[in-house]
Amino acid sequence: MFGFAQGPGLWSNPRPMNDRTSDNDNAMPGLAARQGAVALIGAVLTSRRALDEAFAEEAGSGALASAAPRDRAFARAIAATVMRRLGTIDRLIGGALDKELPKRAGPTLDILRAGAAELLFLRVPAHAAVAMNVETADRDATAKHYKALVNAVLRRLSREGDALLAELDMERLDTPDWLWESWTAAYGEAAARAIARAHYENPPLDISVKDESAAAMWAEELGAALLPTGTLRLEEAGRVEELPGFAKGVWWVQDAAAALPPKLLGDVAGRDVLDLCAAPGGKTAALAARGAHVTALDRSKPRLERLAENLARLGLKAETVAADAAAWAPGRTWDRILLDAPCSATGTARRHPDVLRLKSPADRNKLAALQTRLLDHAAALLAPGGILVFCTCSLEPEEGERQVEAFLARHADFARVPIAPEELGGMGEIVTGGGDLRSLPCHMGIEGGMDGFYAARLTRR
């Protein structure tokens, strides 16, 4: 992440937004948050849209357009909780229904999901959670016919929910089958359960400081913890742009795991470094801050524009190129290349729980094929004796370990350069036996976890 984070919040007293709203309705606190939450849940689970994208649209012109900031944050918290706990929530709702809801019920199921998330996991008082979600149903042209059912199901969950939860294997229920099978095969069942538990927690805010020598000073200024890897971590952040140092371009937001791959290129001061698939630019910033002459390439011009804006705030420079990283022919080579390849992003579910609901094995396989093309082309751009770091924010071996093993089998002139724990703040637990980086969301669990990441360092002989 390289930009803004949502601050904490509950609900205030916004004006409900629908065609039945009147000037007297603004006395009903919390309704807009619930309507917004239901819209977000539907956008992800029915329309298959990313939560961030849906939230931006709802906040701009949809159900949350006139809502107070705290209501917007609460709506997002409800929706994110549903994404994290969907298997458990649907099991409980299914057990409370005599039969499956018909299609004509409209958003009734999503209203029930939102209410269950409030009652069982956000611990909103039952009277408020039930009343507001019944009212949300009543305001919808189709769901209003099911408001009595919404009332009955949510009241039952408020009475029996905790006892029912105690009987469920929530970690298994809340992990899609294909991911559970992948993670248990790759890491073992204990680790798969630890990953699932890590996804339940709201992640802290991680910060990379432009001047690494000033990290301790800024940790004190921000009231942050300084992690062994050099990242600053805040448990409670509020609005990011209002924190000390943001406006002055002192730091940027970046998960602790995502901050590690640039370090694997070693001392880049004065070197030409190629950053492939660079947007939104967190790794570009890290390289430029260490004195590299960075060429940042991405196929998306809008994303490159965002990258340039971020660098401008930080007072850093890089050459930007809009091109396809799998086909770009610059007519030269580099001795340092970073390839942060597009991937299924299953390692980021702590921050983006919608990933659990939107990605599939087909997505993983399609992206793995793209990574193969990108790696092969990056190899052609690397000078003899140069260093290529390949990384993905995926937990899937097809997008990590297996990808690199297949690459080395195809390219006899390449070899792995093992990573030492000392390069990662002494964190030996995230270095594989073969010398690659493999972080899991449950690593640094006491400190708040980290994204799942894979990185391998390769050299051309």
Secondary structure as GFF3:
##gff-version 3
##sequence-region A 1 461
A	DSSP	three_ten_helix	23	27	.	.	.	ID=ss1
A	DSSP	alpha_helix	31	45	.	.	.	ID=ss2
A	DSSP	alpha_helix	51	61	.	.	.	ID=ss3
A	DSSP	alpha_helix	69	84	.	.	.	ID=ss4
A	DSSP	alpha_helix	86	96	.	.	.	ID=ss5
A	DSSP	three_ten_helix	103	105	.	.	.	ID=ss6
A	DSSP	alpha_helix	108	117	.	.	.	ID=ss7
A	DSSP	pi_helix	118	122	.	.	.	ID=ss8
A	DSSP	alpha_helix	126	138	.	.	.	ID=ss9
A	DSSP	three_ten_helix	143	146	.	.	.	ID=ss10
A	DSSP	alpha_helix	147	165	.	.	.	ID=ss11
A	DSSP	alpha_helix	170	173	.	.	.	ID=ss12
A	DSSP	alpha_helix	177	187	.	.	.	ID=ss13
A	DSSP	alpha_helix	189	199	.	.	.	ID=ss14
A	DSSP	beta_strand	205	209	.	.	.	ID=ss15
A	DSSP	three_ten_helix	212	214	.	.	.	ID=ss16
A	DSSP	alpha_helix	215	222	.	.	.	ID=ss17
A	DSSP	beta_strand	225	226	.	.	.	ID=ss18
A	DSSP	beta_strand	232	234	.	.	.	ID=ss19
A	DSSP	three_ten_helix	240	242	.	.	.	ID=ss20
A	DSSP	beta_strand	251	253	.	.	.	ID=ss21
A	DSSP	three_ten_helix	261	265	.	.	.	ID=ss22
A	DSSP	beta_strand	272	276	.	.	.	ID=ss23
A	DSSP	alpha_helix	282	289	.	.	.	ID=ss24
A	DSSP	beta_strand	293	298	.	.	.	ID=ss25
A	DSSP	alpha_helix	301	314	.	.	.	ID=ss26
A	DSSP	beta_strand	319	322	.	.	.	ID=ss27
A	DSSP	beta_strand	334	340	.	.	.	ID=ss28
A	DSSP	three_ten_helix	346	348	.	.	.	ID=ss29
A	DSSP	alpha_helix	355	358	.	.	.	ID=ss30
A	DSSP	alpha_helix	361	380	.	.	.	ID=ss31
A	DSSP	beta_strand	382	392	.	.	.	ID=ss32
A	DSSP	three_ten_helix	397	399	.	.	.	ID=ss33
A	DSSP	alpha_helix	401	410	.	.	.	ID=ss34
A	DSSP	beta_strand	414	416	.	.	.	ID=ss35
A	DSSP	three_ten_helix	421	424	.	.	.	ID=ss36
A	DSSP	three_ten_helix	428	430	.	.	.	ID=ss37
A	DSSP	beta_strand	437	439	.	.	.	ID=ss38
A	DSSP	beta_strand	453	460	.	.	.	ID=ss39
###
